[in-house]
Amino acid sequence: MSRTDQHHRIDYIEFAVASIEAAKRFYGRAFNWTFQDYGPDYCEFRDGRLTGGFYHGTPQPGGALVVLYSNDLDVTRAGIEAAGGRIVRPIFDFPGGQRFHFVDNDGYELAVWSEV
């Protein structure tokens, strides 16, 4: 995909986190993301398609809702809980699929959806 094709698409997401190492443990364990450290105060993450970053700062829960896709909501939910996440809205139906919401270790609420 050329950069022209990416116009107006989400390209990067950043999260202020209390602990970069804790964020890496959570997202690595829950979703198998990979990481590249850029010094002690910044870490890039990759999910295989999208990149983003964690930086040391005051967590800012309540920002935009980031929605992840899953082939199996139950397996993903179990991985989130095993990594220390908390489900705040159980699986529910919506037009086009099902989803649930969770809160990570820094208080960020995210959602995961799947087609039915």
C-alpha distances in whole Angstrom, upper triangle without the diagonal:
4,7,8,6,7,11,14,12,14,12,16,19,22,26,29,31,34,34,30,32,33,29,28,30,30,26,26,29,28,24,24,21,21,22,23,26,26,30,32,31,27,25,21,20,17,17,14,11,13,15,18,22,25,28,32,33,35,33,32,32,32,28,26,25,22,22,21,20,23,23,27,28,32,30,28,31,33,31,31,35,35,33,35,34,35,35,36,35,35,33,34,32,30,29,26,27,29,28,30,30,31,32,31,34,33,34,30,30,27,26,25,24,24,25,28
4,5,5,7,9,13,12,14,13,16,19,22,26,29,31,35,34,31,33,34,30,29,32,32,28,28,31,30,27,26,23,23,24,23,26,26,29,32,30,27,25,21,21,19,19,17,14,14,16,19,22,26,28,32,33,35,33,32,33,32,29,26,27,24,24,23,23,26,27,30,31,35,33,31,34,36,34,33,37,38,35,37,36,38,37,38,37,38,36,36,35,33,31,29,30,32,31,33,32,33,34,33,35,34,35,31,31,28,28,27,27,27,28,31
4,5,5,7,10,10,12,10,13,17,20,24,27,29,33,32,29,31,32,29,28,31,31,27,28,31,30,26,26,23,23,23,22,25,24,27,30,28,24,23,20,20,18,19,17,14,14,14,17,20,23,25,29,30,32,31,30,30,30,26,24,25,22,23,22,23,26,28,31,32,35,34,31,33,36,33,33,36,37,35,36,34,36,36,36,36,37,35,36,35,32,31,29,30,31,30,32,31,32,32,31,33,32,33,29,29,27,27,27,27,27,28,32
4,5,6,9,10,13,12,16,19,22,26,29,32,35,35,32,35,35,32,31,34,33,30,31,34,32,29,29,26,26,26,26,28,27,31,33,31,28,26,23,23,21,22,20,17,16,18,20,23,26,28,32,33,34,33,31,32,31,27,25,25,23,24,24,24,27,29,32,33,36,36,33,35,38,36,35,38,39,37,39,37,38,37,38,37,38,36,36,35,32,31,29,30,32,31,33,32,34,34,33,36,35,35,31,31,28,28,28,28,28,29,32
4,6,9,9,12,11,15,18,22,25,29,31,35,35,32,34,34,31,30,33,32,28,29,32,30,27,27,24,25,25,26,28,28,31,34,32,28,26,23,22,20,20,18,14,14,17,19,22,26,28,32,33,34,32,31,31,30,26,23,24,21,21,21,21,24,25,29,30,33,32,30,32,35,33,32,36,37,35,37,34,36,35,35,34,35,33,33,32,29,27,25,27,29,28,30,30,31,32,32,34,33,33,30,29,26,26,25,25,25,25,29
4,6,5,8,8,11,15,18,22,25,27,31,31,28,30,31,27,27,30,29,25,26,29,27,24,24,22,22,23,23,25,25,28,30,28,25,23,19,19,17,17,16,12,12,13,15,19,22,25,28,29,30,28,27,27,26,23,20,20,18,18,18,19,22,24,27,28,31,30,28,30,33,30,30,33,34,32,34,31,33,32,32,32,33,31,31,30,27,26,24,25,27,26,28,27,28,29,28,31,30,30,26,26,23,23,23,22,23,24,28
4,6,9,9,13,16,19,22,25,28,32,32,30,32,33,29,29,32,31,27,29,31,30,27,27,24,25,25,25,27,26,30,32,29,26,25,21,21,20,20,19,16,14,16,17,20,24,25,29,29,30,29,27,27,26,22,19,21,19,20,20,21,25,27,30,30,33,33,30,32,35,33,32,35,37,34,36,33,34,33,33,32,34,32,32,31,28,27,25,27,28,27,29,28,29,30,30,32,31,30,27,26,24,24,24,24,25,26,29
4,7,8,12,14,17,20,23,26,30,31,28,31,31,27,28,31,29,26,28,30,28,25,27,24,25,25,25,27,27,30,31,28,25,24,21,21,20,20,20,16,14,15,16,19,22,24,27,27,28,26,24,24,23,19,16,17,16,17,18,20,23,26,28,28,32,31,28,30,33,31,30,33,35,32,33,31,32,31,30,29,31,30,29,28,25,24,23,24,26,25,26,25,27,27,27,30,28,28,24,23,21,21,22,22,23,24,28
4,6,9,12,15,18,22,24,28,28,26,28,28,25,25,27,26,22,24,27,25,22,23,20,21,22,23,25,25,28,29,27,23,22,19,18,16,16,16,12,10,12,14,17,20,22,26,26,27,25,23,23,21,18,15,15,13,14,15,16,20,22,25,25,28,28,25,27,30,28,26,30,31,29,30,28,29,28,28,27,28,27,27,26,23,22,21,22,23,22,23,23,24,25,24,27,26,25,22,21,19,19,19,19,20,21,25
4,6,8,12,14,18,20,24,25,22,25,25,21,21,24,22,19,21,24,22,19,20,18,19,19,20,22,22,25,26,23,20,19,16,15,14,13,14,11,8,10,10,13,16,19,22,22,23,21,19,19,18,15,12,13,10,12,12,14,18,21,23,23,26,26,22,24,27,25,23,27,28,26,27,24,26,25,25,25,26,25,25,25,23,22,21,21,22,20,21,20,21,21,21,24,22,22,18,18,15,16,17,17,19,21,24
4,7,10,14,17,20,23,23,21,23,24,20,20,23,22,18,20,23,22,19,19,16,17,16,17,19,19,22,23,21,17,16,13,12,11,12,13,10,7,7,8,11,15,17,21,21,23,21,20,20,20,17,14,15,13,14,14,16,19,22,25,24,28,27,23,25,28,25,24,27,28,26,27,25,27,26,27,27,28,27,28,28,26,26,24,24,25,23,23,22,22,22,21,24,22,23,19,20,17,18,19,20,21,23,27
4,7,10,14,16,20,20,17,20,20,17,17,20,19,16,18,21,20,17,18,14,15,14,14,16,16,19,20,17,14,13,10,10,10,11,13,10,7,5,5,8,11,13,17,18,19,17,17,17,18,15,13,14,11,13,14,16,19,22,25,24,27,26,22,24,26,24,22,25,26,23,24,22,24,25,25,26,27,27,28,28,26,27,25,25,25,22,23,21,21,20,19,21,19,20,16,17,15,17,18,20,22,24,28
4,7,10,13,17,17,15,18,18,14,15,18,16,14,16,19,18,16,17,14,15,14,15,16,16,18,19,16,13,12,10,9,10,12,14,12,8,7,4,6,9,11,14,15,16,14,13,14,14,11,10,11,9,12,12,16,19,22,24,22,25,24,21,22,24,22,19,23,24,21,22,19,21,22,22,23,25,24,26,26,25,26,25,24,23,21,20,18,17,17,15,17,15,16,13,14,12,15,16,18,21,24,27
4,7,9,13,14,12,15,15,12,13,16,15,13,16,19,18,17,18,14,15,13,14,14,14,16,16,13,10,10,9,9,12,13,16,15,11,9,5,5,6,7,11,11,12,11,11,12,14,11,11,12,11,14,15,18,21,24,26,24,27,25,22,23,25,22,19,22,23,20,20,19,21,22,22,23,26,26,27,29,27,29,28,27,26,23,22,19,18,16,14,15,13,14,12,14,13,16,18,21,24,27,30
4,6,10,11,10,13,13,9,12,15,13,12,15,17,16,16,17,15,15,14,15,14,15,16,15,12,10,10,10,10,13,15,18,17,14,12,8,6,5,6,9,9,9,7,8,9,12,10,11,12,11,14,15,19,21,25,25,23,25,24,21,21,23,20,17,20,21,18,18,16,18,19,19,21,24,25,26,28,27,29,28,27,25,22,20,17,15,13,11,12,9,11,9,12,12,15,17,21,24,27,30
4,7,9,9,12,12,10,13,15,14,14,17,19,19,19,20,17,18,16,16,15,15,15,14,10,10,11,12,13,16,18,21,21,17,15,11,9,6,5,6,5,6,5,7,9,12,11,13,15,14,18,19,22,24,28,28,26,28,27,23,23,25,22,19,21,22,19,18,17,19,21,21,23,26,27,29,31,30,32,32,30,28,25,23,19,17,14,12,12,9,11,10,13,14,18,20,24,27,30,33
4,5,6,9,9,7,10,12,12,12,15,17,17,17,18,16,17,15,16,14,15,15,13,10,10,11,13,13,17,18,22,22,19,16,13,10,6,6,5,6,6,5,8,10,13,13,15,16,15,18,19,23,24,28,27,25,27,25,22,22,23,20,17,19,20,16,15,15,17,19,20,22,25,26,29,31,31,33,32,31,28,25,22,19,16,13,10,9,6,9,9,13,15,18,20,24,27,31,33
4,7,9,8,8,12,13,13,14,16,18,18,20,21,19,19,17,18,16,16,16,13,10,12,13,15,16,20,21,25,25,22,20,16,13,9,8,6,6,6,6,10,12,16,16,19,19,19,22,22,26,27,30,30,28,28,27,24,23,24,22,19,20,20,17,15,15,17,20,21,24,26,28,31,33,33,36,35,33,31,27,25,21,18,15,12,9,7,10,12,15,17,21,23,27,30,34,36
4,5,5,6,9,10,11,12,14,15,16,18,18,16,16,14,15,13,14,14,10,9,10,11,14,14,18,19,23,24,21,19,16,13,9,8,7,9,10,10,13,15,18,18,21,21,20,22,22,25,26,29,29,27,28,26,23,23,23,20,18,19,19,15,14,15,18,21,22,25,27,29,31,34,34,37,36,34,31,28,25,22,19,16,12,10,9,12,13,17,18,22,23,27,30,33,36
4,5,5,6,9,10,11,12,14,15,16,16,14,13,10,11,9,11,11,9,8,8,7,10,11,14,16,20,21,18,15,13,10,6,7,7,10,12,11,14,16,19,19,20,20,19,21,20,23,24,27,27,26,27,25,22,22,22,19,17,19,19,15,15,16,19,22,23,26,27,29,31,34,34,36,35,33,31,27,25,22,19,16,13,11,10,14,14,17,18,21,22,26,28,32,35
4,5,5,6,9,10,10,12,14,15,14,13,12,10,12,10,13,12,10,10,10,9,12,12,15,17,20,22,20,17,15,12,10,10,10,13,15,14,17,18,22,22,23,23,21,22,21,24,24,27,27,26,26,24,21,22,21,18,17,18,17,13,14,15,19,22,24,26,28,29,32,34,35,37,36,33,31,28,25,23,20,17,13,11,12,16,16,19,19,22,23,26,29,32,35
4,5,5,6,9,10,11,12,14,14,13,14,12,14,13,16,16,13,13,13,12,14,13,16,17,20,22,20,18,16,14,10,12,11,13,14,13,16,16,20,20,21,21,19,21,20,22,23,25,25,23,23,21,19,19,18,15,14,15,14,10,10,12,15,18,20,23,24,26,29,31,32,35,34,31,29,25,23,20,17,14,10,8,9,13,13,16,17,20,21,24,27,30,33
4,5,5,6,8,10,10,12,12,11,12,10,13,12,15,15,13,12,11,10,11,10,13,14,17,19,17,15,12,10,8,10,10,12,13,11,14,14,17,17,18,17,16,17,16,19,20,23,23,21,22,20,17,17,18,14,12,14,14,10,11,11,14,17,19,21,23,24,27,29,29,32,30,28,26,22,20,18,15,12,8,7,8,11,11,14,14,17,18,21,24,28,30
4,5,5,6,8,10,10,10,8,8,7,10,10,13,14,13,13,11,9,10,8,11,12,15,17,16,14,12,10,9,11,12,15,16,15,17,17,20,20,20,19,17,18,17,19,19,22,22,21,22,20,17,18,18,14,13,15,14,11,12,13,17,19,21,23,24,25,28,30,31,33,31,29,27,24,22,20,17,15,11,11,12,15,14,17,16,18,19,22,24,28,30
4,6,5,6,8,10,10,10,10,10,13,13,17,17,16,16,15,12,13,12,14,14,17,20,18,17,16,14,12,15,15,17,18,16,19,19,22,22,22,21,19,20,18,20,19,22,21,20,20,18,15,16,15,12,11,13,11,8,10,11,15,18,20,23,23,24,27,30,31,33,32,29,27,23,21,19,16,15,11,10,12,15,15,17,17,19,19,22,24,28,30
4,6,5,6,8,9,9,11,12,15,16,19,20,18,17,16,14,14,12,14,13,17,19,17,16,15,14,12,15,16,17,17,15,17,16,19,19,20,18,16,16,15,17,17,19,19,17,17,15,13,13,13,9,8,10,9,5,7,8,12,14,17,19,20,21,24,26,27,30,28,26,23,20,18,16,12,11,8,8,10,12,12,14,13,15,15,19,21,25,27
4,5,5,6,7,6,9,10,13,14,17,19,18,17,15,12,12,9,10,10,13,15,14,13,12,12,11,14,16,18,18,15,17,16,19,18,18,16,14,14,12,14,14,17,17,16,17,15,12,13,13,10,8,11,11,8,10,10,13,15,17,19,20,20,23,25,25,28,26,24,21,18,17,15,13,12,9,10,12,13,12,13,12,14,13,17,19,22,25
4,6,6,4,5,7,8,12,14,17,19,18,18,16,13,12,9,10,9,12,15,14,14,13,13,13,16,18,20,21,19,21,20,22,22,21,20,17,17,14,16,15,18,17,17,18,15,12,14,14,10,10,13,12,9,12,12,16,18,21,22,22,22,25,27,28,30,28,25,24,21,19,18,16,15,12,13,15,17,16,17,15,17,16,19,20,24,26
4,6,6,8,10,12,16,17,21,22,21,21,19,16,16,13,13,12,15,18,17,17,17,17,16,19,20,22,23,20,22,21,23,23,23,21,18,18,15,16,15,17,16,16,15,12,11,12,11,7,8,10,8,6,10,11,14,16,19,21,20,21,24,26,27,30,28,25,23,20,18,17,15,15,12,13,15,17,17,17,16,17,16,19,20,23,25
4,6,8,11,14,17,19,22,24,23,22,20,17,17,13,13,11,14,16,16,16,16,16,16,19,21,22,22,19,21,19,21,21,20,18,15,14,12,13,12,14,13,12,12,10,7,9,8,5,5,8,7,6,9,9,12,13,16,17,17,17,20,23,24,26,24,21,19,16,15,14,12,12,10,12,14,15,14,14,13,13,12,15,16,20,22
4,5,9,12,16,18,21,23,23,22,19,16,15,11,10,8,11,13,13,14,14,15,15,19,21,23,23,20,21,20,21,21,20,17,14,13,10,11,10,12,12,12,13,10,8,10,11,7,8,11,11,9,13,12,15,15,18,19,18,18,21,22,23,25,23,20,18,16,15,15,13,14,12,14,16,17,15,15,13,13,11,14,15,18,21
4,7,10,14,16,19,22,21,21,19,15,14,10,9,8,10,13,13,13,14,15,16,19,21,23,25,22,23,22,24,23,22,20,17,16,13,14,13,14,15,15,16,13,11,14,13,10,11,14,13,11,15,15,18,19,22,23,22,22,24,26,27,28,26,23,22,20,19,19,17,17,15,16,18,20,18,19,16,17,15,17,18,21,23
4,7,10,13,16,19,19,18,16,12,10,7,6,5,8,10,10,10,11,12,12,16,19,21,22,20,21,21,23,21,20,19,15,15,12,14,14,16,17,17,18,16,13,16,16,13,13,16,15,13,16,15,19,20,22,23,23,23,25,27,27,28,26,24,23,20,20,19,17,17,15,16,17,19,17,18,15,16,15,18,19,22,25
4,7,10,13,16,17,17,14,10,8,6,5,7,8,11,11,10,11,11,12,15,18,21,23,21,23,23,25,23,23,21,18,18,16,17,17,19,20,21,22,19,17,19,20,16,16,19,18,15,18,18,22,23,26,27,27,27,29,30,30,32,29,27,26,24,23,22,20,20,17,18,19,21,19,21,19,20,19,21,22,25,28
4,6,10,12,13,13,10,7,6,5,6,9,11,13,12,9,10,9,10,12,15,18,21,19,21,22,24,23,22,22,19,20,18,19,20,22,24,24,25,22,20,22,22,18,18,21,20,17,19,19,23,24,27,28,29,29,31,33,33,34,32,30,29,26,25,24,22,21,17,18,18,21,19,21,19,21,21,23,25,28,31
4,7,9,11,12,9,6,5,7,8,12,13,15,14,10,10,9,10,12,15,18,21,20,22,24,26,24,24,24,21,22,21,23,24,26,27,27,29,26,23,25,26,22,22,24,23,20,22,22,26,28,30,31,32,32,35,36,36,37,35,33,32,29,29,27,25,23,20,20,20,23,21,24,22,24,24,27,28,31,34
4,6,7,8,6,4,6,9,12,15,17,18,16,13,12,9,9,10,12,16,19,19,21,23,26,24,24,25,22,24,23,25,26,29,30,30,31,28,25,27,27,24,23,25,24,21,22,23,26,29,30,32,33,34,36,38,37,39,37,36,34,31,30,28,26,24,20,20,19,22,21,24,23,26,26,29,31,34,37
4,7,7,5,6,7,11,14,17,19,20,17,14,12,10,10,10,12,15,19,19,21,24,26,24,25,26,23,26,25,27,29,31,33,32,34,31,28,30,31,27,26,28,28,24,25,26,29,31,32,34,36,36,38,40,39,40,39,38,36,33,32,30,28,26,22,22,21,24,23,25,25,28,28,31,33,36,39
4,6,6,8,11,14,17,20,22,23,21,17,15,12,12,10,11,15,18,19,22,24,27,26,27,28,26,28,27,30,31,34,35,35,36,33,30,32,32,28,27,29,28,25,26,26,30,32,33,36,37,38,40,42,42,43,42,40,39,36,34,32,29,27,23,22,21,24,23,27,27,30,30,33,36,39,42
4,6,8,12,14,18,21,23,24,22,18,16,13,11,9,9,12,16,17,20,22,26,24,26,27,25,28,27,30,31,34,35,34,35,32,29,30,30,27,26,27,26,23,23,24,27,30,31,34,36,37,39,41,41,43,41,40,38,35,33,30,27,25,21,19,18,22,22,25,25,29,30,33,35,39,42
4,7,10,13,17,20,23,23,20,17,14,10,8,6,5,9,12,14,17,19,22,21,23,24,22,25,25,28,30,33,34,32,34,32,29,29,30,26,25,27,26,22,23,23,26,28,29,32,34,35,37,39,39,40,39,38,36,33,31,28,25,23,19,18,16,19,19,22,23,26,28,31,34,37,40
4,7,10,13,17,19,20,17,13,10,7,6,5,7,10,14,14,16,19,21,20,21,22,20,23,22,25,27,30,31,30,32,30,26,27,28,25,23,25,25,21,22,22,25,27,28,30,32,33,35,37,36,38,36,35,34,30,29,26,24,21,18,18,16,19,18,21,21,24,25,28,31,34,37
4,7,10,13,16,17,14,11,8,5,5,7,9,12,15,15,17,19,22,20,20,21,18,21,20,22,24,27,28,27,29,26,23,25,25,22,20,23,23,19,20,20,23,25,27,29,30,31,33,35,34,36,34,33,31,28,27,24,22,20,17,17,16,19,17,20,19,22,23,26,28,31,34
4,7,10,12,13,10,7,6,4,6,9,12,15,18,17,18,19,21,19,19,19,17,18,17,20,22,24,26,25,27,25,22,24,25,21,20,23,23,19,21,21,24,25,27,28,29,29,32,33,32,33,31,30,29,26,25,23,22,20,17,18,17,19,17,20,18,21,21,24,26,29,32
4,7,9,10,8,6,5,6,8,11,14,17,19,17,18,19,21,19,18,18,15,16,14,16,18,21,22,22,24,21,18,20,21,18,17,20,20,17,19,18,21,22,24,25,26,26,28,30,29,30,28,27,26,23,22,21,19,18,15,16,16,18,16,18,16,18,18,20,22,25,28
4,6,7,6,5,7,9,11,15,18,20,22,20,21,21,23,20,19,18,15,15,13,15,16,18,20,20,23,20,17,20,21,18,17,21,21,18,20,19,22,23,25,26,26,26,28,29,28,29,26,25,25,22,22,21,20,20,17,19,19,21,18,19,17,18,17,19,20,23,26
4,6,6,7,9,11,13,17,20,22,23,21,22,21,22,20,19,17,13,13,10,11,12,14,16,17,19,17,14,17,18,15,15,19,19,17,19,18,21,21,23,23,24,23,25,25,25,26,23,22,21,19,19,19,18,18,16,19,19,20,18,18,15,15,14,16,17,19,23
4,6,8,11,14,16,20,23,25,27,25,25,25,26,23,21,20,16,15,12,12,13,15,17,19,21,19,16,20,21,18,18,22,22,20,23,21,24,24,26,26,26,25,27,27,26,27,24,23,23,21,22,22,21,22,20,22,23,24,21,21,18,18,16,17,18,20,23
4,7,10,14,17,20,24,25,27,24,24,24,24,22,19,18,14,14,12,12,14,15,18,19,22,20,18,21,23,20,20,24,24,22,24,23,25,25,26,26,26,25,26,26,25,25,22,22,22,20,22,21,21,22,21,23,23,24,21,21,18,17,16,17,17,19,23
4,7,10,14,17,20,22,23,21,21,21,21,18,16,16,12,12,11,12,15,17,20,20,23,21,18,21,23,20,19,23,23,21,23,21,24,23,25,25,26,24,26,26,25,25,23,22,22,20,21,20,20,20,19,21,21,21,18,18,15,16,15,17,18,20,24
4,7,11,14,17,19,21,19,19,20,21,18,16,16,13,14,13,15,17,20,22,22,25,23,20,22,24,21,20,23,24,21,23,21,24,24,25,26,27,26,28,28,27,28,26,25,25,22,22,21,20,20,18,20,19,20,17,18,16,17,17,19,21,23,27
4,7,10,14,15,17,15,16,17,18,15,14,15,12,14,13,16,19,22,23,23,25,24,20,22,24,21,19,22,23,20,21,20,22,23,24,25,26,26,28,29,27,28,27,26,25,22,22,20,19,18,16,17,16,18,15,16,15,17,17,20,22,25,28
4,6,10,12,14,13,14,16,17,15,15,16,14,16,16,19,21,24,25,25,27,25,21,23,24,21,19,22,23,19,20,19,22,23,24,25,27,28,29,31,30,31,30,28,27,24,23,21,19,18,15,16,14,16,14,16,16,18,19,22,24,28,31
4,7,9,11,10,12,14,16,15,16,16,14,17,17,20,22,25,26,25,26,25,21,22,23,20,18,21,21,17,18,17,20,22,23,25,27,27,29,31,30,32,31,30,28,25,23,20,18,16,13,13,11,14,12,15,15,18,20,23,26,29,32
4,6,9,10,12,14,17,16,17,18,17,20,20,24,26,29,30,28,30,28,25,25,27,24,21,23,24,20,20,19,22,24,25,27,29,30,32,34,33,35,34,33,31,28,26,23,21,18,15,15,12,15,14,17,18,21,23,26,29,32,35
4,7,9,11,14,18,17,19,20,19,23,23,26,28,32,32,30,31,30,27,27,27,25,22,24,24,20,20,20,22,25,25,28,30,32,34,36,35,37,37,35,33,30,27,24,22,18,16,14,11,15,15,18,19,23,25,28,31,35,38
4,6,9,12,15,15,17,19,19,22,23,27,29,32,33,31,32,31,27,27,28,26,23,24,25,21,20,20,22,24,24,27,29,31,33,35,34,36,36,35,33,29,27,23,21,18,15,14,11,13,13,17,19,23,25,28,32,35,38
4,6,9,13,13,16,18,18,22,23,27,29,32,32,30,31,30,27,26,28,25,22,23,24,21,20,19,20,22,22,24,27,29,31,33,33,35,35,34,32,28,25,22,19,16,14,13,9,11,12,15,18,21,24,28,31,34,37
4,6,10,10,13,14,15,18,20,23,25,29,29,26,27,27,23,23,24,22,19,20,22,18,17,15,16,19,18,21,24,26,27,30,29,32,32,30,28,24,22,18,16,12,11,10,6,7,8,11,14,18,20,24,27,31,33
4,6,7,10,12,13,17,19,23,25,29,29,26,28,28,24,23,25,23,20,21,23,20,19,17,17,18,17,20,23,25,26,28,27,29,30,29,26,23,21,17,15,12,12,12,8,8,7,10,13,16,20,23,26,30,32
4,6,9,10,11,15,17,20,22,26,26,23,25,25,21,20,22,21,17,19,21,19,17,14,14,15,14,16,19,21,22,25,24,26,27,26,23,20,17,13,12,9,10,11,8,6,5,7,10,13,17,20,24,27,29
4,7,8,11,14,17,20,22,26,26,23,25,26,22,21,23,23,19,20,23,21,19,16,15,16,13,15,19,20,21,23,22,24,25,24,22,18,16,13,12,11,12,14,11,8,7,7,10,13,16,19,23,26,28
4,6,9,12,15,19,22,25,26,23,25,26,22,22,24,23,20,22,24,22,21,18,18,18,16,17,20,21,22,23,22,24,24,24,22,19,17,14,14,12,13,15,13,11,8,8,10,13,16,19,22,25,28
4,6,9,13,16,19,23,24,21,24,25,21,21,24,23,20,22,25,22,22,18,18,18,16,16,19,20,20,21,19,21,21,21,19,16,16,13,14,13,14,17,15,13,10,9,9,11,14,16,19,22,25
4,6,10,13,16,20,20,18,20,21,17,17,20,20,17,19,22,20,19,16,16,15,13,13,16,16,16,18,16,18,18,17,16,13,12,9,11,11,13,16,14,12,9,7,6,7,10,12,16,19,21
4,7,10,13,17,18,16,19,19,15,16,19,17,15,18,20,18,18,15,16,15,14,14,16,16,17,18,16,18,17,16,15,12,12,10,11,11,12,15,14,13,9,8,5,6,9,11,14,17,20
4,7,10,13,14,13,16,16,13,14,17,16,14,17,19,18,19,15,16,14,14,13,15,14,14,15,14,15,14,13,12,9,10,9,10,12,13,17,17,15,12,9,6,5,5,7,10,13,16
4,7,10,12,11,14,14,10,12,15,14,12,16,18,16,18,15,16,14,15,15,15,14,15,16,15,16,15,13,12,9,10,10,11,13,13,17,17,17,13,11,8,6,5,6,9,12,15
4,7,9,9,12,12,10,12,15,14,13,17,18,18,19,17,18,16,17,16,15,13,14,14,14,15,12,11,10,9,11,12,13,16,16,20,21,20,17,15,11,9,6,5,6,9,12
4,5,6,9,9,7,10,12,12,12,15,16,16,18,16,17,15,17,16,15,12,14,14,15,16,13,11,10,9,11,13,14,16,17,20,22,21,18,16,13,10,6,6,5,9,11
4,7,9,9,8,11,13,13,14,17,18,19,21,19,20,18,20,19,17,14,15,15,16,17,14,11,11,11,13,16,17,20,20,23,25,25,22,20,17,14,10,9,6,8,10
4,6,6,6,9,10,11,12,15,16,17,19,17,18,16,18,17,14,12,14,14,16,17,15,12,10,10,12,14,15,19,19,22,24,24,22,19,16,13,10,9,7,9,10
4,6,5,6,9,10,10,12,14,15,17,14,14,12,14,13,10,8,11,12,14,16,14,11,8,7,8,11,12,15,16,20,22,21,19,16,14,11,7,7,7,10,10
4,5,5,6,9,10,11,12,14,16,14,14,12,15,13,10,9,12,14,16,19,17,14,11,10,10,12,13,16,17,20,23,21,20,18,16,13,10,11,10,13,13
4,5,5,6,9,10,10,12,15,14,14,13,17,16,14,12,16,17,19,22,20,16,14,13,12,14,14,17,17,19,22,22,20,19,16,14,11,12,12,14,15
4,5,5,6,9,10,11,13,11,12,11,14,14,12,11,15,16,18,20,18,15,13,11,10,11,11,13,13,16,19,18,17,15,13,11,8,10,10,14,15
4,5,5,6,9,10,11,9,9,8,11,11,9,9,13,15,17,20,19,16,12,10,8,9,9,11,12,15,17,17,16,14,12,10,9,11,12,15,16
4,5,5,6,9,10,9,10,10,14,14,12,12,16,19,21,24,22,19,16,14,12,13,11,13,13,15,19,18,18,16,15,14,12,14,15,18,18
4,5,5,6,9,9,11,11,15,16,14,15,18,21,22,25,23,20,17,15,13,13,11,13,12,14,17,17,17,16,14,14,12,14,15,19,20
4,5,5,6,5,7,8,12,13,13,13,17,20,21,24,23,20,17,14,11,11,8,9,8,10,13,13,13,12,11,11,10,14,15,19,20
4,5,5,5,6,7,11,13,12,14,17,21,23,26,25,21,18,15,12,12,9,10,9,11,14,14,14,14,13,14,13,16,18,21,22
4,5,7,9,11,15,17,16,17,21,24,26,29,28,24,21,18,16,15,12,13,11,12,16,16,17,17,16,17,16,19,20,23,24
4,6,9,12,15,17,17,18,22,25,26,29,28,25,22,19,16,15,12,11,9,9,13,14,14,15,14,16,15,19,20,24,25
4,7,10,13,16,16,18,21,25,26,29,29,25,22,19,16,14,10,9,7,7,11,11,13,13,14,15,16,19,22,25,26
4,7,9,12,13,15,18,21,23,26,25,22,19,16,12,10,7,6,5,6,9,9,10,10,10,12,13,16,19,23,24
4,6,9,10,13,16,19,21,24,24,21,18,15,11,9,5,5,7,8,11,9,10,9,11,12,13,16,19,22,23
4,6,6,9,12,16,17,21,21,18,14,11,7,6,4,6,9,12,14,11,12,9,10,10,11,13,16,19,20
4,7,10,12,15,17,20,21,18,15,12,8,6,5,7,10,13,14,11,11,8,10,10,12,14,17,20,21
4,7,8,12,13,17,18,15,12,9,5,5,7,10,13,16,17,14,13,10,10,9,11,12,15,17,18
4,6,10,12,16,17,14,10,8,5,7,8,12,15,18,19,17,16,13,12,10,10,11,13,16,16
4,7,10,13,13,10,6,5,4,8,10,14,17,20,22,19,18,14,13,10,9,9,10,12,12
4,7,10,11,9,5,6,6,9,13,16,19,23,24,21,20,16,14,11,11,9,11,12,11
4,7,8,6,4,7,9,12,16,19,22,26,27,24,22,18,16,13,12,10,10,10,9
4,6,6,6,8,10,13,17,20,23,26,27,24,22,18,16,13,12,9,10,10,10
4,6,8,10,14,16,20,23,26,29,30,27,24,21,18,15,14,11,11,9,10
4,7,10,14,16,20,23,25,29,30,27,25,21,18,15,13,9,8,6,7
4,7,11,14,17,21,23,26,27,25,23,19,16,13,11,7,6,4,5
4,7,11,14,18,20,24,25,22,20,17,14,10,8,6,6,6,6
4,7,10,14,16,20,21,19,16,13,10,7,5,4,6,9,10
4,7,11,13,17,18,16,14,10,9,6,6,7,9,12,13
4,7,10,14,15,12,10,7,6,4,6,9,12,15,17
4,7,10,11,9,8,6,6,6,8,11,15,18,20
4,7,8,5,5,4,6,9,11,15,18,22,23
4,6,5,5,7,8,11,13,16,19,23,25
4,6,8,10,12,14,16,20,23,27,29
4,6,9,11,15,17,21,24,28,30
4,6,9,13,16,19,23,26,28
4,6,10,13,17,20,24,26
4,7,10,14,17,21,23
4,7,10,14,17,20
4,7,10,14,16
4,7,11,13
4,7,9
4,6
4
